[in-house]
Amino acid sequence: MGIFIKNDDQIAIMRHASRICVDTHEMLANHIKPGITTKELDKIAHDYIISQDAKPTFLGYRGYPAATCISINNEVIHGIPGIRRLKTGDIVSIDIGVCYRHFHGDAARTHPVGEVREEHRKLIDTAEKAFFEGMKYAKAGLRLHDISAAIGDYVEANGFSVVEQWCGHGIGRQLHEDPQVPHTRQEKRGPRLTRGMTLAVEPMINTGSGETVTLDDTWTVVTKDGGFSAHYENTFVITDGEPDILTLRG
């Protein structure tokens, strides 16, 4: 299929989709507390995205039944919202995609629920910091897997494991476009980064092994050893200078 380079007009649309995504994340962060169900969080997200004349990207995507993916504790990604209530000590990862005028923005955040173990707080922090380690290499002229190596090296140096079965991706008219973006060091450096490339990089990291299994619902991915997992993702554009991160405020 090849890598789809975006022009300024297309990036502007993606920026708007990504802004709705940011707003939705900030809204949900204010509701994350013990007792709320993941279905209630999903409805808040769904209703807000629709109110902005946009669509929840994930709803109906390959049959997925909700507007968001909400994954708790040992759930890595693709957790289906339902009647489960958050409780103190949980960590919850929320992944949101927004489609506006046929272009997408995609971002994930992991939150503590009340007081959590120090190891789990560090896990959340490391996933976020690993993303920004990768961004040091998200520059035109460098190679895609320079980002991958920086992320993986940082995670491992901090005592956690990277989930290798799932990776980041190009994004634009489609939620998932070329190229795939691993989050660990690769044998080759990958394609050269070019101005106008739009990517979603999303480290998923675990307290134990990086291995995962998919549950019988065919969506929810969990850690194989029961360890906790954190997920952090942003959509960004390669520019002539620093990467333009579309799913951050500011």
C-alpha positions as CSV (number, residue, x, y, z in Angstrom):
1,M,0.0,0.0,0.0
2,G,2.9,2.4,0.7
3,I,3.3,5.3,3.0
4,F,0.7,8.1,2.5
5,I,2.3,11.5,2.8
6,K,-0.2,14.2,4.0
7,N,-0.5,17.7,2.7
8,D,-1.1,20.7,4.9
9,D,-4.9,20.6,4.4
10,Q,-5.1,17.0,5.3
11,I,-2.9,17.6,8.4
12,A,-5.3,20.4,9.4
13,I,-8.2,18.0,9.4
14,M,-6.2,15.4,11.4
15,R,-5.4,18.2,13.9
16,H,-9.1,18.8,14.4
17,A,-9.8,15.1,14.9
18,S,-6.9,14.9,17.3
19,R,-8.1,17.9,19.3
20,I,-11.5,16.2,19.8
21,C,-9.6,13.1,20.9
22,V,-7.6,15.2,23.5
23,D,-10.8,16.9,24.8
24,T,-12.4,13.5,25.2
25,H,-9.4,12.1,27.2
26,E,-9.4,15.1,29.4
27,M,-13.2,14.7,30.1
28,L,-12.8,11.1,30.9
29,A,-9.9,11.8,33.2
30,N,-12.2,13.8,35.4
31,H,-14.6,10.8,35.8
32,I,-12.0,8.2,36.6
33,K,-12.7,7.3,40.2
34,P,-13.7,4.1,42.2
35,G,-17.2,3.0,41.4
36,I,-17.7,4.1,37.9
37,T,-18.2,1.5,35.2
38,T,-16.2,1.3,32.0
39,K,-19.5,1.4,30.1
40,E,-20.3,4.7,31.7
41,L,-16.9,6.1,30.7
42,D,-17.5,4.8,27.2
43,K,-20.9,6.6,26.9
44,I,-19.4,9.9,28.0
45,A,-16.8,9.6,25.3
46,H,-19.3,8.5,22.6
47,D,-21.7,11.3,23.3
48,Y,-19.0,14.0,23.3
49,I,-17.4,12.8,20.1
50,I,-20.8,12.7,18.3
51,S,-21.6,16.2,19.7
52,Q,-18.5,17.5,17.8
53,D,-19.8,16.3,14.4
54,A,-17.2,13.5,14.5
55,K,-17.4,9.8,14.8
56,P,-15.8,7.3,17.3
57,T,-13.3,5.5,15.0
58,F,-13.4,2.3,16.9
59,L,-17.2,1.8,17.0
60,G,-17.9,-0.9,14.4
61,Y,-14.2,-1.1,13.3
62,R,-13.9,-4.8,12.3
63,G,-16.9,-5.4,14.4
64,Y,-15.7,-3.7,17.6
65,P,-18.7,-2.9,19.8
66,A,-17.8,0.3,21.6
67,A,-16.5,3.9,21.1
68,T,-13.4,3.3,23.3
69,C,-11.0,0.6,24.4
70,I,-10.8,0.5,28.2
71,S,-8.3,-2.0,29.6
72,I,-7.7,-2.6,33.3
73,N,-4.7,-3.9,35.2
74,N,-3.5,-7.0,33.3
75,E,-5.5,-6.0,30.2
76,V,-3.1,-4.6,27.6
77,I,-5.3,-3.2,24.9
78,H,-8.8,-3.6,23.3
79,G,-10.7,-4.1,26.6
80,I,-14.4,-3.9,25.8
81,P,-16.3,-1.5,28.1
82,G,-19.0,-3.1,30.3
83,I,-20.4,-3.4,33.8
84,R,-17.0,-3.7,35.5
85,R,-16.5,-1.0,38.1
86,L,-13.2,0.7,38.7
87,K,-11.7,0.2,42.2
88,T,-8.9,1.8,44.2
89,G,-5.6,0.3,43.2
90,D,-6.6,-0.3,39.6
91,I,-4.8,1.2,36.6
92,V,-6.9,1.8,33.6
93,S,-5.8,2.4,30.0
94,I,-8.2,4.3,27.7
95,D,-7.6,4.3,23.9
96,I,-9.7,6.7,21.8
97,G,-9.9,7.2,18.1
98,V,-11.8,10.0,16.4
99,C,-12.8,10.4,12.8
100,Y,-13.5,13.8,11.4
101,R,-14.1,14.5,7.7
102,H,-12.7,11.0,6.9
103,F,-9.4,11.5,8.8
104,H,-8.4,10.1,12.1
105,G,-6.7,11.0,15.4
106,D,-5.7,8.3,17.9
107,A,-4.4,8.5,21.5
108,A,-4.2,6.4,24.6
109,R,-3.5,7.2,28.2
110,T,-3.2,5.1,31.4
111,H,-4.5,6.4,34.7
112,P,-4.2,5.3,38.3
113,V,-7.5,4.8,40.2
114,G,-7.0,6.3,43.6
115,E,-3.9,5.2,45.4
116,V,-1.9,2.6,43.5
117,R,1.3,0.6,44.1
118,E,4.5,2.5,43.5
119,E,5.6,-0.1,40.8
120,H,2.4,0.6,38.9
121,R,2.8,4.3,39.1
122,K,6.3,3.9,37.7
123,L,4.9,1.7,35.0
124,I,2.5,4.4,33.9
125,D,5.2,7.0,34.0
126,T,7.7,4.9,32.0
127,A,5.2,4.2,29.2
128,E,4.7,8.0,28.8
129,K,8.4,8.8,29.0
130,A,9.3,6.1,26.6
131,F,7.1,7.7,24.0
132,F,8.9,11.0,24.4
133,E,12.3,9.2,24.2
134,G,11.2,8.0,20.8
135,M,10.2,11.5,19.8
136,K,13.8,12.6,20.0
137,Y,14.3,10.6,16.8
138,A,11.0,11.5,15.1
139,K,12.7,13.9,12.6
140,A,12.9,14.0,8.9
141,G,16.0,12.3,7.6
142,L,16.3,9.8,10.4
143,R,14.9,6.3,10.3
144,L,11.6,4.9,11.6
145,H,13.2,2.2,13.8
146,D,15.4,4.8,15.5
147,I,12.2,5.7,17.3
148,S,11.6,2.0,18.0
149,A,15.0,1.5,19.5
150,A,14.8,4.6,21.7
151,I,11.5,3.4,23.2
152,G,12.5,-0.2,23.8
153,D,15.9,0.7,25.3
154,Y,14.2,3.2,27.7
155,V,11.6,0.7,28.8
156,E,14.1,-2.1,29.4
157,A,16.5,0.2,31.3
158,N,13.6,0.9,33.7
159,G,12.9,-2.7,34.4
160,F,9.8,-3.3,32.3
161,S,9.0,-5.3,29.2
162,V,7.7,-4.1,25.9
163,V,4.8,-5.9,24.2
164,E,6.2,-6.9,20.8
165,Q,3.1,-8.6,19.3
166,W,1.4,-5.2,18.9
167,C,2.8,-2.1,17.5
168,G,2.2,1.5,16.4
169,H,1.1,2.5,12.9
170,G,0.7,5.1,10.2
171,I,-2.6,6.9,10.4
172,G,-4.6,9.2,8.2
173,R,-7.6,8.3,6.0
174,Q,-7.4,4.9,7.6
175,L,-6.9,4.2,11.3
176,H,-4.1,1.8,10.4
177,E,-1.9,2.7,7.5
178,D,1.7,1.8,6.6
179,P,4.2,1.7,8.1
180,Q,4.0,-0.5,11.2
181,V,6.0,1.0,14.1
182,P,7.6,-1.5,16.5
183,H,8.5,-0.4,20.0
184,T,11.7,-2.3,20.4
185,R,15.1,-2.2,18.8
186,Q,15.1,-3.8,15.3
187,E,17.8,-5.4,13.1
188,K,17.3,-2.8,10.4
189,R,16.6,0.9,10.8
190,G,13.5,0.9,8.7
191,P,12.3,3.5,6.1
192,R,13.5,7.1,6.2
193,L,11.2,9.6,7.9
194,T,9.8,12.3,5.6
195,R,8.0,15.5,6.2
196,G,4.2,14.8,6.1
197,M,4.3,11.3,7.5
198,T,1.7,10.9,10.1
199,L,2.2,8.2,12.8
200,A,0.6,6.8,15.9
201,V,3.3,5.5,18.3
202,E,1.9,3.7,21.3
203,P,4.3,1.9,23.8
204,M,2.5,-1.0,25.6
205,I,4.7,-2.1,28.5
206,N,4.3,-4.7,31.3
207,T,5.6,-5.4,34.8
208,G,6.5,-8.9,33.9
209,S,6.9,-10.7,30.6
210,G,6.0,-8.9,27.4
211,E,4.0,-11.9,26.2
212,T,0.3,-11.6,25.7
213,V,-2.8,-13.7,24.9
214,T,-6.2,-12.7,23.5
215,L,-9.3,-13.7,25.4
216,D,-12.3,-15.6,24.1
217,D,-14.1,-12.3,23.3
218,T,-11.5,-12.1,20.4
219,W,-10.6,-8.5,21.4
220,T,-9.2,-8.2,24.9
221,V,-5.5,-8.7,25.0
222,V,-4.0,-9.6,28.4
223,T,-0.6,-10.2,29.8
224,K,0.3,-13.9,29.7
225,D,1.7,-13.9,33.2
226,G,-0.9,-11.7,34.8
227,G,1.4,-8.7,35.2
228,F,0.0,-5.2,35.0
229,S,0.2,-3.2,31.7
230,A,0.3,0.5,30.7
231,H,-0.3,2.1,27.3
232,Y,0.5,5.6,26.1
233,E,-0.1,6.8,22.5
234,N,-0.1,10.0,20.5
235,T,-0.7,10.9,16.8
236,F,2.0,13.1,15.3
237,V,3.4,14.5,12.1
238,I,7.0,14.5,10.9
239,T,8.0,18.1,10.1
240,D,11.2,19.8,9.0
241,G,12.0,20.2,12.7
242,E,10.6,18.7,15.9
243,P,7.6,16.3,15.5
244,D,4.2,18.0,15.7
245,I,2.2,16.0,18.3
246,L,-1.4,16.5,17.3
247,T,-3.0,14.7,20.4
248,L,-1.4,16.9,23.0
249,R,-2.8,20.1,24.5
250,G,-0.8,23.2,23.7
